[in-house]
Amino acid sequence: MSKRYFAKRFKQFIGRSVKQFIIESKLERADYLLRHSGMNVSEIAEALEYNDIYFFSRQFKKHVGRTPSEVQNSQPFPVDR
């Protein structure tokens, strides 16, 4: 299967591009880690393969609506048991 065909079919089924899906998945993981892991922002950015913490922070704020630090300093959501 070609990359182009895969990308086209992926977008048909998922509703967004592969690149956008990967970015959103990483940022959702970052949101979770900021709330529950105890890792700092730079550790999370590095773990999610962001080489530039400033780019990570801008992308995170654009997706989540708050900075990574604001999320990290907020009260974590209760974990379902």
N, C-alpha and C positions, 0 to 999 in steps of 0.2 A: 504494500500500500504506500503510495507516495505521501510526502509530508503535506502537500497541498490538499489532497483528497481527505486525509485524516483531519486536517484543520477545518475543512468545510463541513464534514460530517459531525465533528465535535461541536461546532457552533450550532448546527441544526438541532442536536439533541440536548445540549447543555444550555444554550441560549447566550453564550459569550465565548470569546476567543480563548484559545489555550493559554495564551500569555496572561490575559485578564483573570482567568480561572486560577492560575498559579499564584499571581500576585494576591488575589483575594484570599486564597487558602493560606498563604504565608502570613498575611496580616491578621487573619482570624486566629491563627496559632499564636502570633505575637500578643494579641489581646489576651488570650488565655494565659500565656506565660507571665505577662505583666501582672495579672491579677493573682496568680496562684503559685508561681515557682520560686519566688524570692531572688530570681536572677535580676541583675540590673539591665538597663536599656542597652548598653553596648554589648553585653553578653548575649542578649536575645537577638540583637541585630546580627552579630557574628554567627550565632547558631543557625539563623535563617538565611545565611549566605549573602548578607548585605555588607559590602565593603565600605560603604560610606554611611556613617551613623546619621548624618544630616539628611541625606536622601531618604533613608529609612524613616526618620521622624516626619519629614514632609509627606511622604507617601502614606504613612500611618494616619496622620491627622486628616489628610484628604479622604481616606476610607472610613475612619472611625468617627471623625468630628472632634477629637480631642488629641492632645499630644500624648506620647507614650508616658511621660512623667505624670501627667494628670490622671491617666488610667491607673498607673502603678500606685499613686498616692491615695486613690479612692478606696472605699470599702469594698473588699472582694465579695462577689456574689456567693450565697451559700451553695455548697455542693450537694446535689441530690444524693440521698443514701438509698 
